[in-house]
Structure formats: structure tokens, C-alpha cells
Amino acid sequence: MITSRLRQGLGVGVAVALVLLALFMPTAWYDTLPRTPDLPARPIRGTTLLRIILALQAVMIGILALRGWRWAPLPTALRATSFVPRSEPHDVSERSARRWLLIITLVALVLRVAGIGADLWTDELMTIDQTMPMSFGEIIGSYQSSNNHLLMSLLIKASVMVFGVHEWSIRMSTAAFGIASIPALYRVARLAMSRRASLGASLLLAVSYHHVFFSQNARGYVAYVCFALLATRALIDALRDDRLFDWVQYGVATVLGMMALLNAAFVIAAQLLVVIVVAWQRWRETGHIAPLMWRLGGVYTITGLCCIGVYAVALPDAYLYITSAYTLGQTGASATSNDLLQMVVRGVLEGFGPGVAAAAIPFLALATAGFVVLWRRQWAMTALLLLPGVLTALLLAWRGMTFSPRYFLLWLPLAVLTAVVTIDAIAARLWRAQPARRQLASSVVVAAVAALSALSLVRYYRVPKQPFSATLQYVERVRGADDLVFAIRPTWLGVHYYAEKQQLPLDRNYVEIGEVTTLDSAMAARGIRRVHLITTLEHVIEQSRPELMAKVYADWQRDTTLAATIGGGAISVWSERPRR
């Protein structure tokens, strides 16, 4: 058994070790980290920031150790005792709910494993291209691109080292987080819904087009959603019960969420706003909340230092990159542009598939109406899922930065919850005196919505995110032995990757095109050989190099275009326009 004196000595020892590390940590390695050449001078060195974090952690641990701190639960009056899971009569048993949740999770697993080996798309390829040559330390310490979603980059590198470079091994970690999101949503839903309704919400998320899409996208978005859901339930449980386990679970989920995606900073901000409201409510009722404020101050100090500490070395470059890249229009669209509206509409309609797109309108109407019901049942949970997107939109608009629908992915589980709540509420009103019929009707409607949503997956599995393999197969069928193939950046990344996999003559026949001058020089040097041109993500090329795409539109004609599920990701093959 650890005595208080021994515990105090261990705490002081850890604090001293952190101080020594902060003072004598070598820093020569920092200047060797890879860095984007165009970034301005850093406002502060990452190693300096890391020293500060280590020193603050040492101070905090030292104070706690010297004061002999031990965990002591808060008085019941300072807890949010109203945050209890919802119970309803005639609900399914907990044992049956666990069985159904397992079945739904297995459905989610099948849907996220099916088609996981389809072609990678440009952003996934950029992640592989940038992170695979780097060591784990370089991945943690550098920030050359917003594609470096830290947790996913580390997991992808580890997966590739173990299983080799395959589409499925690159996406394996993301699929796992997508699957884990299903029981995570169930636990959150239980705060506002019955077990039966919570299972319905889990089913809707399991078959969701967008959730399956991001679960097979080797980036950090679905992991961010998963950890946000875990943190939401853990925080509400901690505010209600004040158990050390819940606070630790909350802190771990929050730190991992930040590692998954920097957007998790908005999740933390939303949590702070909810915590402030809860503290205010406790103050109004008791007039004394000092113990609660000490608890919250300690939790957020520890969690905040860990979040910043993980990114400390890379944070200066991350700040410089994000504040420049997200004002160029290459990562989204302006808040007032038609492009953003078109992206949202296309994404919503694709989520319901061809032939059933009209179902998107009543679904959104249900989600809007159900929001009020959900808020009344569990305002804190609803706010924790709503506010991150609101805060994201406010900051982007204030800074004049670009918007993209993927920044608001956390609203997907919120929409699912509000739709199910509304279906349940309508059924309760229609069959108030017949609980069995009400439950049956509600379950049938939820199952019907899930079936409509699942229909959209037919096209999803048929069409890759970007069809690089099929494009190269087409090009190889139509080109002559001496024909050249030009690929305009960023198209070149996918062309090069899959041409190597297909063992095509890259050095002899394939040429990367970056600028107008490169295209002109390559055309002048080609002699009498025919040329085929490949493009994708043309809106990105138009924004960064408008003169290049203007020349393509003027001098070339499309021979074919292969569909993609990524917005703007269709791949076109061009030939020279006949001269008059």
C-alpha cells in the first residue's frame, strides 16, 4: 500500500524531473524538422513552448504533491443530478439492448469493411506521401499540411509498417473509429432517449452514407466525432456523479480528440460553456461552489496542458499554416458563396441516394423539429453536439476563412438524434394510450428511414472516391505506344501512385505538369507524339493556377470523365483540340 509520504515523494520527484527536462532538453533536432518553405518566421520556437508546458506541469504536480491532495467526491448539492439517462415504461431490457447494439455494430463493421480497398483519393495520398518518409518524432513535431491529422498519421504509419502499403491497411484505423462511434452514440443517446430509441439512432448512424464515407477516409474526421461523443457522455456523467473514472475518461477522450483533429478545440470550448452554465446553476441553488470550481479548474488545467503539450513543438507552424491556407479558397468555400451552398446540397442529396433524394427534405424537417424536443429532454448533451459547429462557423466568418461541410461533421449524430426523437414523439402523441403500438410504429419508421439511407450506399460502393486505377486503364487502352500522358498537379499524385502499382512506363511516357510554363515546355519538347492530359479537382487548380486551367479549356477537349464520390474529384482525360 502506498503511504501518503511515499505518494508525496513520488509527486515531488516527477515535478523535479519535469523541471530538469525543461531546462536541459536538447533542441538541435528542432531545426532539422521538415518545414513548408513558404511559411513566415515562427512567432515562438516550438521547443520554447514545450519547455513552458513542461514547467507548468511540474509546478502543478509539485503543488498537488506538497499539499497531499487526494480524491474526495463533491457534495451531492454541487452535482448536476438531473443529468440521468432517460427511462421509459415498456422499454426493451438492458440485456436485449446490448444484443441489438452488438448486431447493429456488426452491421456497421460490415459496411465499413466492404469496399475499403477502393482507390485512395488525393488527400489520403498526400498523407501517405508526406508522413511515410518521416519518423514518428517528425510526424509529431512538424506541420507541413492540414493533412497531418496527428493521431491518424501515427496510426497509419504504424499500420503500414506492420501490414504493408495497402488501401485497407491505410484506412484500417479510420474504419475502427467509425465502428466504435456506433456504441459511443448509443451511450450519448441514452441521456435523452429510451434504449429502443437509442438503438434506432445507432442504426441510422451505422447505415449513414456520410459516416461510412468518412469511416473509409484515412483522415481524422470520424475519429474526432468518435472522441467527441465519448467525451460528451463522460463529461455529463462526471458532472452528475463526480467519479474519478469519469473525469479521467473525459480527459483522455478530449486529448485524443485533439490529436485526431485540431477542430476538437471547438468541442472543448463548447464543453467549457456548458460547464460554466452548470456551475452558475449550482451557485444559484447553493450559493457556494468553491469545491466545484476547484474540481473544474484542475480538470481543465490538466487537460489543457496535455492538449497543448501534444502539439507544442508543431503548434507555431500549425498556426501559420492554418491562418494562411484557409484563406486561399483551396480548402473550402466562402460563407456567402454559391459553391458552399452547392456543396451542402450535393452532400445532403447524396446521403439519400438517387431516386430517394426527396427524402432529405422531410428528414431535415424532422431533425429541425426534434431539436426542441431533444433540448428540453437533455439541454447539456444537445449543446455539446451543437455548439462546436456554431463556434466553428463564427470563427471562420470572423477571420474571413473558408468553409467546408466536413468541419460540421459532428452535426451528423445530432441530426440523427433529433430525427429519432421526433419520430418517437409523434408516435407517442398518436398512440398515447397504446404504448406497444407506439413503440412498434416508431421502430418501423426509423427502420424505413434507415433503409432509405442505406440505398445511397449502392452508388458509394460502385464509385470510388477518385478512380485513378480506372483512369489509367482507360488511358493505356487508347494511347499509342509513343503517346505522352500529362497529369496536372495535384492529379499527378494519384497518377504516379497507381501507375507504379500497375507497373506502367512512368519515366518514359508520363509527365507531371505544375505550371503553364511547364505545360508549354513539355508541349514544345514532345515532337510529333500525341499527348493525353489528365485532370481532377479542377476547382482547386482554378483557384491556385487560373491561367493553367484557362489554357486547358482553350486548347484541349475532354475525351471522357470518370465519376468520383469526392466533390469535384471526377477525373477527366483530355486530348488536344483540333487546330483550325
Helices and strands as residue ranges (DSSP letters): H 4-24, G 28-32, H 46-66, G 76-78, H 94-113, H 122-131, H 136-141, H 150-163, H 167-189, H 195-206, H 209-215, H 221-241, H 244-260, H 264-286, H 290-311, H 315-325, H 338-350, G 357-359, H 360-377, H 379-399, G 405-408, H 411-430, H 435-462, H 468-478, E 484-488, H 491-501, H 506-509, E 510-513, H 516-525, E 531-535, H 538-544, H 546-555, E 556-562, E 571-576
